[in-house]
Amino acid sequence: MTATLPPEARDRLYAACANAISEAGEARESLFLARLALLLFEQVGDEARCRQALADALDALPLPSLSSSPETTT
């Protein structure tokens, strides 16, 4: 069974993650996220669950809504 976080903890962790991504900076964002994922995978300790989490994260991944793209700038 997979443990779930209470909504308040999820919100706090989301904000902390967003802040850490900002601190890493745009040039190191992908590297930071890959390193974070690897550290969390090690905590989970189950390759199948980690692979499922990767698939779940990609499933219906939305386009960024707060970022401006070159097509939308005037």
Phi and psi restraints in degrees (range 20) as a CNS / XPLOR table:
assign (resid 1 and name C) (resid 2 and name N)
       (resid 2 and name CA) (resid 2 and name C) 1.0 -91.2 20.0 2
assign (resid 2 and name N) (resid 2 and name CA)
       (resid 2 and name C) (resid 3 and name N) 1.0 130.0 20.0 2
assign (resid 2 and name C) (resid 3 and name N)
       (resid 3 and name CA) (resid 3 and name C) 1.0 -74.6 20.0 2
assign (resid 3 and name N) (resid 3 and name CA)
       (resid 3 and name C) (resid 4 and name N) 1.0 143.2 20.0 2
assign (resid 3 and name C) (resid 4 and name N)
       (resid 4 and name CA) (resid 4 and name C) 1.0 -118.0 20.0 2
assign (resid 4 and name N) (resid 4 and name CA)
       (resid 4 and name C) (resid 5 and name N) 1.0 153.8 20.0 2
assign (resid 4 and name C) (resid 5 and name N)
       (resid 5 and name CA) (resid 5 and name C) 1.0 -90.6 20.0 2
assign (resid 5 and name N) (resid 5 and name CA)
       (resid 5 and name C) (resid 6 and name N) 1.0 146.6 20.0 2
assign (resid 5 and name C) (resid 6 and name N)
       (resid 6 and name CA) (resid 6 and name C) 1.0 -64.0 20.0 2
assign (resid 6 and name N) (resid 6 and name CA)
       (resid 6 and name C) (resid 7 and name N) 1.0 151.1 20.0 2
assign (resid 6 and name C) (resid 7 and name N)
       (resid 7 and name CA) (resid 7 and name C) 1.0 -53.0 20.0 2
assign (resid 7 and name N) (resid 7 and name CA)
       (resid 7 and name C) (resid 8 and name N) 1.0 -37.7 20.0 2
assign (resid 7 and name C) (resid 8 and name N)
       (resid 8 and name CA) (resid 8 and name C) 1.0 -65.9 20.0 2
assign (resid 8 and name N) (resid 8 and name CA)
       (resid 8 and name C) (resid 9 and name N) 1.0 -41.5 20.0 2
assign (resid 8 and name C) (resid 9 and name N)
       (resid 9 and name CA) (resid 9 and name C) 1.0 -67.5 20.0 2
assign (resid 9 and name N) (resid 9 and name CA)
       (resid 9 and name C) (resid 10 and name N) 1.0 -39.5 20.0 2
assign (resid 9 and name C) (resid 10 and name N)
       (resid 10 and name CA) (resid 10 and name C) 1.0 -60.4 20.0 2
assign (resid 10 and name N) (resid 10 and name CA)
       (resid 10 and name C) (resid 11 and name N) 1.0 -43.7 20.0 2
assign (resid 10 and name C) (resid 11 and name N)
       (resid 11 and name CA) (resid 11 and name C) 1.0 -63.0 20.0 2
assign (resid 11 and name N) (resid 11 and name CA)
       (resid 11 and name C) (resid 12 and name N) 1.0 -42.9 20.0 2
assign (resid 11 and name C) (resid 12 and name N)
       (resid 12 and name CA) (resid 12 and name C) 1.0 -64.4 20.0 2
assign (resid 12 and name N) (resid 12 and name CA)
       (resid 12 and name C) (resid 13 and name N) 1.0 -43.0 20.0 2
assign (resid 12 and name C) (resid 13 and name N)
       (resid 13 and name CA) (resid 13 and name C) 1.0 -68.3 20.0 2
assign (resid 13 and name N) (resid 13 and name CA)
       (resid 13 and name C) (resid 14 and name N) 1.0 -36.7 20.0 2
assign (resid 13 and name C) (resid 14 and name N)
       (resid 14 and name CA) (resid 14 and name C) 1.0 -59.7 20.0 2
assign (resid 14 and name N) (resid 14 and name CA)
       (resid 14 and name C) (resid 15 and name N) 1.0 -46.8 20.0 2
assign (resid 14 and name C) (resid 15 and name N)
       (resid 15 and name CA) (resid 15 and name C) 1.0 -64.1 20.0 2
assign (resid 15 and name N) (resid 15 and name CA)
       (resid 15 and name C) (resid 16 and name N) 1.0 -42.1 20.0 2
assign (resid 15 and name C) (resid 16 and name N)
       (resid 16 and name CA) (resid 16 and name C) 1.0 -63.6 20.0 2
assign (resid 16 and name N) (resid 16 and name CA)
       (resid 16 and name C) (resid 17 and name N) 1.0 -40.0 20.0 2
assign (resid 16 and name C) (resid 17 and name N)
       (resid 17 and name CA) (resid 17 and name C) 1.0 -65.5 20.0 2
assign (resid 17 and name N) (resid 17 and name CA)
       (resid 17 and name C) (resid 18 and name N) 1.0 -44.4 20.0 2
assign (resid 17 and name C) (resid 18 and name N)
       (resid 18 and name CA) (resid 18 and name C) 1.0 -60.9 20.0 2
assign (resid 18 and name N) (resid 18 and name CA)
       (resid 18 and name C) (resid 19 and name N) 1.0 -40.6 20.0 2
assign (resid 18 and name C) (resid 19 and name N)
       (resid 19 and name CA) (resid 19 and name C) 1.0 -65.5 20.0 2
assign (resid 19 and name N) (resid 19 and name CA)
       (resid 19 and name C) (resid 20 and name N) 1.0 -41.3 20.0 2
assign (resid 19 and name C) (resid 20 and name N)
       (resid 20 and name CA) (resid 20 and name C) 1.0 -66.0 20.0 2
assign (resid 20 and name N) (resid 20 and name CA)
       (resid 20 and name C) (resid 21 and name N) 1.0 -38.2 20.0 2
assign (resid 20 and name C) (resid 21 and name N)
       (resid 21 and name CA) (resid 21 and name C) 1.0 -62.6 20.0 2
assign (resid 21 and name N) (resid 21 and name CA)
       (resid 21 and name C) (resid 22 and name N) 1.0 -43.6 20.0 2
assign (resid 21 and name C) (resid 22 and name N)
       (resid 22 and name CA) (resid 22 and name C) 1.0 -62.5 20.0 2
assign (resid 22 and name N) (resid 22 and name CA)
       (resid 22 and name C) (resid 23 and name N) 1.0 -41.4 20.0 2
assign (resid 22 and name C) (resid 23 and name N)
       (resid 23 and name CA) (resid 23 and name C) 1.0 -65.0 20.0 2
assign (resid 23 and name N) (resid 23 and name CA)
       (resid 23 and name C) (resid 24 and name N) 1.0 -37.4 20.0 2
assign (resid 23 and name C) (resid 24 and name N)
       (resid 24 and name CA) (resid 24 and name C) 1.0 -63.8 20.0 2
assign (resid 24 and name N) (resid 24 and name CA)
       (resid 24 and name C) (resid 25 and name N) 1.0 -32.1 20.0 2
assign (resid 24 and name C) (resid 25 and name N)
       (resid 25 and name CA) (resid 25 and name C) 1.0 88.0 20.0 2
assign (resid 25 and name N) (resid 25 and name CA)
       (resid 25 and name C) (resid 26 and name N) 1.0 156.6 20.0 2
assign (resid 25 and name C) (resid 26 and name N)
       (resid 26 and name CA) (resid 26 and name C) 1.0 -57.3 20.0 2
assign (resid 26 and name N) (resid 26 and name CA)
       (resid 26 and name C) (resid 27 and name N) 1.0 -39.7 20.0 2
assign (resid 26 and name C) (resid 27 and name N)
       (resid 27 and name CA) (resid 27 and name C) 1.0 -67.1 20.0 2
assign (resid 27 and name N) (resid 27 and name CA)
       (resid 27 and name C) (resid 28 and name N) 1.0 -26.8 20.0 2
assign (resid 27 and name C) (resid 28 and name N)
       (resid 28 and name CA) (resid 28 and name C) 1.0 -113.4 20.0 2
assign (resid 28 and name N) (resid 28 and name CA)
       (resid 28 and name C) (resid 29 and name N) 1.0 9.1 20.0 2
assign (resid 28 and name C) (resid 29 and name N)
       (resid 29 and name CA) (resid 29 and name C) 1.0 -57.6 20.0 2
assign (resid 29 and name N) (resid 29 and name CA)
       (resid 29 and name C) (resid 30 and name N) 1.0 -50.4 20.0 2
assign (resid 29 and name C) (resid 30 and name N)
       (resid 30 and name CA) (resid 30 and name C) 1.0 -63.5 20.0 2
assign (resid 30 and name N) (resid 30 and name CA)
       (resid 30 and name C) (resid 31 and name N) 1.0 -40.9 20.0 2
assign (resid 30 and name C) (resid 31 and name N)
       (resid 31 and name CA) (resid 31 and name C) 1.0 -63.0 20.0 2
assign (resid 31 and name N) (resid 31 and name CA)
       (resid 31 and name C) (resid 32 and name N) 1.0 -44.0 20.0 2
assign (resid 31 and name C) (resid 32 and name N)
       (resid 32 and name CA) (resid 32 and name C) 1.0 -60.1 20.0 2
assign (resid 32 and name N) (resid 32 and name CA)
       (resid 32 and name C) (resid 33 and name N) 1.0 -47.8 20.0 2
assign (resid 32 and name C) (resid 33 and name N)
       (resid 33 and name CA) (resid 33 and name C) 1.0 -64.2 20.0 2
assign (resid 33 and name N) (resid 33 and name CA)
       (resid 33 and name C) (resid 34 and name N) 1.0 -39.3 20.0 2
assign (resid 33 and name C) (resid 34 and name N)
       (resid 34 and name CA) (resid 34 and name C) 1.0 -65.8 20.0 2
assign (resid 34 and name N) (resid 34 and name CA)
       (resid 34 and name C) (resid 35 and name N) 1.0 -40.8 20.0 2
assign (resid 34 and name C) (resid 35 and name N)
       (resid 35 and name CA) (resid 35 and name C) 1.0 -66.5 20.0 2
assign (resid 35 and name N) (resid 35 and name CA)
       (resid 35 and name C) (resid 36 and name N) 1.0 -42.1 20.0 2
assign (resid 35 and name C) (resid 36 and name N)
       (resid 36 and name CA) (resid 36 and name C) 1.0 -60.4 20.0 2
assign (resid 36 and name N) (resid 36 and name CA)
       (resid 36 and name C) (resid 37 and name N) 1.0 -46.2 20.0 2
assign (resid 36 and name C) (resid 37 and name N)
       (resid 37 and name CA) (resid 37 and name C) 1.0 -59.5 20.0 2
assign (resid 37 and name N) (resid 37 and name CA)
       (resid 37 and name C) (resid 38 and name N) 1.0 -44.8 20.0 2
assign (resid 37 and name C) (resid 38 and name N)
       (resid 38 and name CA) (resid 38 and name C) 1.0 -61.9 20.0 2
assign (resid 38 and name N) (resid 38 and name CA)
       (resid 38 and name C) (resid 39 and name N) 1.0 -43.0 20.0 2
assign (resid 38 and name C) (resid 39 and name N)
       (resid 39 and name CA) (resid 39 and name C) 1.0 -63.1 20.0 2
assign (resid 39 and name N) (resid 39 and name CA)
       (resid 39 and name C) (resid 40 and name N) 1.0 -39.9 20.0 2
assign (resid 39 and name C) (resid 40 and name N)
       (resid 40 and name CA) (resid 40 and name C) 1.0 -70.4 20.0 2
assign (resid 40 and name N) (resid 40 and name CA)
       (resid 40 and name C) (resid 41 and name N) 1.0 -37.7 20.0 2
assign (resid 40 and name C) (resid 41 and name N)
       (resid 41 and name CA) (resid 41 and name C) 1.0 -58.8 20.0 2
assign (resid 41 and name N) (resid 41 and name CA)
       (resid 41 and name C) (resid 42 and name N) 1.0 -40.8 20.0 2
assign (resid 41 and name C) (resid 42 and name N)
       (resid 42 and name CA) (resid 42 and name C) 1.0 -63.3 20.0 2
assign (resid 42 and name N) (resid 42 and name CA)
       (resid 42 and name C) (resid 43 and name N) 1.0 -35.6 20.0 2
assign (resid 42 and name C) (resid 43 and name N)
       (resid 43 and name CA) (resid 43 and name C) 1.0 -67.8 20.0 2
assign (resid 43 and name N) (resid 43 and name CA)
       (resid 43 and name C) (resid 44 and name N) 1.0 -38.4 20.0 2
assign (resid 43 and name C) (resid 44 and name N)
       (resid 44 and name CA) (resid 44 and name C) 1.0 -68.5 20.0 2
assign (resid 44 and name N) (resid 44 and name CA)
       (resid 44 and name C) (resid 45 and name N) 1.0 -45.7 20.0 2
assign (resid 44 and name C) (resid 45 and name N)
       (resid 45 and name CA) (resid 45 and name C) 1.0 71.8 20.0 2
assign (resid 45 and name N) (resid 45 and name CA)
       (resid 45 and name C) (resid 46 and name N) 1.0 18.8 20.0 2
assign (resid 45 and name C) (resid 46 and name N)
       (resid 46 and name CA) (resid 46 and name C) 1.0 -136.4 20.0 2
assign (resid 46 and name N) (resid 46 and name CA)
       (resid 46 and name C) (resid 47 and name N) 1.0 107.6 20.0 2
assign (resid 46 and name C) (resid 47 and name N)
       (resid 47 and name CA) (resid 47 and name C) 1.0 -58.9 20.0 2
assign (resid 47 and name N) (resid 47 and name CA)
       (resid 47 and name C) (resid 48 and name N) 1.0 -41.7 20.0 2
assign (resid 47 and name C) (resid 48 and name N)
       (resid 48 and name CA) (resid 48 and name C) 1.0 -62.4 20.0 2
assign (resid 48 and name N) (resid 48 and name CA)
       (resid 48 and name C) (resid 49 and name N) 1.0 -42.6 20.0 2
assign (resid 48 and name C) (resid 49 and name N)
       (resid 49 and name CA) (resid 49 and name C) 1.0 -65.6 20.0 2
assign (resid 49 and name N) (resid 49 and name CA)
       (resid 49 and name C) (resid 50 and name N) 1.0 -37.3 20.0 2
assign (resid 49 and name C) (resid 50 and name N)
       (resid 50 and name CA) (resid 50 and name C) 1.0 -66.9 20.0 2
assign (resid 50 and name N) (resid 50 and name CA)
       (resid 50 and name C) (resid 51 and name N) 1.0 -42.7 20.0 2
assign (resid 50 and name C) (resid 51 and name N)
       (resid 51 and name CA) (resid 51 and name C) 1.0 -63.6 20.0 2
assign (resid 51 and name N) (resid 51 and name CA)
       (resid 51 and name C) (resid 52 and name N) 1.0 -38.5 20.0 2
assign (resid 51 and name C) (resid 52 and name N)
       (resid 52 and name CA) (resid 52 and name C) 1.0 -65.1 20.0 2
assign (resid 52 and name N) (resid 52 and name CA)
       (resid 52 and name C) (resid 53 and name N) 1.0 -38.9 20.0 2
assign (resid 52 and name C) (resid 53 and name N)
       (resid 53 and name CA) (resid 53 and name C) 1.0 -62.8 20.0 2
assign (resid 53 and name N) (resid 53 and name CA)
       (resid 53 and name C) (resid 54 and name N) 1.0 -40.0 20.0 2
assign (resid 53 and name C) (resid 54 and name N)
       (resid 54 and name CA) (resid 54 and name C) 1.0 -61.0 20.0 2
assign (resid 54 and name N) (resid 54 and name CA)
       (resid 54 and name C) (resid 55 and name N) 1.0 -46.0 20.0 2
assign (resid 54 and name C) (resid 55 and name N)
       (resid 55 and name CA) (resid 55 and name C) 1.0 -63.2 20.0 2
assign (resid 55 and name N) (resid 55 and name CA)
       (resid 55 and name C) (resid 56 and name N) 1.0 -42.8 20.0 2
assign (resid 55 and name C) (resid 56 and name N)
       (resid 56 and name CA) (resid 56 and name C) 1.0 -63.2 20.0 2
assign (resid 56 and name N) (resid 56 and name CA)
       (resid 56 and name C) (resid 57 and name N) 1.0 -39.2 20.0 2
assign (resid 56 and name C) (resid 57 and name N)
       (resid 57 and name CA) (resid 57 and name C) 1.0 -65.6 20.0 2
assign (resid 57 and name N) (resid 57 and name CA)
       (resid 57 and name C) (resid 58 and name N) 1.0 -33.9 20.0 2
assign (resid 57 and name C) (resid 58 and name N)
       (resid 58 and name CA) (resid 58 and name C) 1.0 -79.2 20.0 2
assign (resid 58 and name N) (resid 58 and name CA)
       (resid 58 and name C) (resid 59 and name N) 1.0 -26.5 20.0 2
assign (resid 58 and name C) (resid 59 and name N)
       (resid 59 and name CA) (resid 59 and name C) 1.0 -62.5 20.0 2
assign (resid 59 and name N) (resid 59 and name CA)
       (resid 59 and name C) (resid 60 and name N) 1.0 121.2 20.0 2
assign (resid 59 and name C) (resid 60 and name N)
       (resid 60 and name CA) (resid 60 and name C) 1.0 55.6 20.0 2
assign (resid 60 and name N) (resid 60 and name CA)
       (resid 60 and name C) (resid 61 and name N) 1.0 36.1 20.0 2
assign (resid 60 and name C) (resid 61 and name N)
       (resid 61 and name CA) (resid 61 and name C) 1.0 -63.5 20.0 2
assign (resid 61 and name N) (resid 61 and name CA)
       (resid 61 and name C) (resid 62 and name N) 1.0 120.2 20.0 2
assign (resid 61 and name C) (resid 62 and name N)
       (resid 62 and name CA) (resid 62 and name C) 1.0 -76.5 20.0 2
assign (resid 62 and name N) (resid 62 and name CA)
       (resid 62 and name C) (resid 63 and name N) 1.0 160.0 20.0 2
assign (resid 62 and name C) (resid 63 and name N)
       (resid 63 and name CA) (resid 63 and name C) 1.0 -75.1 20.0 2
assign (resid 63 and name N) (resid 63 and name CA)
       (resid 63 and name C) (resid 64 and name N) 1.0 148.6 20.0 2
assign (resid 63 and name C) (resid 64 and name N)
       (resid 64 and name CA) (resid 64 and name C) 1.0 -59.5 20.0 2
assign (resid 64 and name N) (resid 64 and name CA)
       (resid 64 and name C) (resid 65 and name N) 1.0 136.4 20.0 2
assign (resid 64 and name C) (resid 65 and name N)
       (resid 65 and name CA) (resid 65 and name C) 1.0 -104.6 20.0 2
assign (resid 65 and name N) (resid 65 and name CA)
       (resid 65 and name C) (resid 66 and name N) 1.0 -18.2 20.0 2
assign (resid 65 and name C) (resid 66 and name N)
       (resid 66 and name CA) (resid 66 and name C) 1.0 -98.3 20.0 2
assign (resid 66 and name N) (resid 66 and name CA)
       (resid 66 and name C) (resid 67 and name N) 1.0 -10.5 20.0 2
assign (resid 66 and name C) (resid 67 and name N)
       (resid 67 and name CA) (resid 67 and name C) 1.0 -90.9 20.0 2
assign (resid 67 and name N) (resid 67 and name CA)
       (resid 67 and name C) (resid 68 and name N) 1.0 140.9 20.0 2
assign (resid 67 and name C) (resid 68 and name N)
       (resid 68 and name CA) (resid 68 and name C) 1.0 -89.9 20.0 2
assign (resid 68 and name N) (resid 68 and name CA)
       (resid 68 and name C) (resid 69 and name N) 1.0 138.3 20.0 2
assign (resid 68 and name C) (resid 69 and name N)
       (resid 69 and name CA) (resid 69 and name C) 1.0 -104.5 20.0 2
assign (resid 69 and name N) (resid 69 and name CA)
       (resid 69 and name C) (resid 70 and name N) 1.0 160.2 20.0 2
assign (resid 69 and name C) (resid 70 and name N)
       (resid 70 and name CA) (resid 70 and name C) 1.0 -58.1 20.0 2
assign (resid 70 and name N) (resid 70 and name CA)
       (resid 70 and name C) (resid 71 and name N) 1.0 -29.1 20.0 2
assign (resid 70 and name C) (resid 71 and name N)
       (resid 71 and name CA) (resid 71 and name C) 1.0 -70.9 20.0 2
assign (resid 71 and name N) (resid 71 and name CA)
       (resid 71 and name C) (resid 72 and name N) 1.0 -23.6 20.0 2
assign (resid 71 and name C) (resid 72 and name N)
       (resid 72 and name CA) (resid 72 and name C) 1.0 -100.4 20.0 2
assign (resid 72 and name N) (resid 72 and name CA)
       (resid 72 and name C) (resid 73 and name N) 1.0 -6.3 20.0 2
assign (resid 72 and name C) (resid 73 and name N)
       (resid 73 and name CA) (resid 73 and name C) 1.0 -82.3 20.0 2
assign (resid 73 and name N) (resid 73 and name CA)
       (resid 73 and name C) (resid 74 and name N) 1.0 146.9 20.0 2
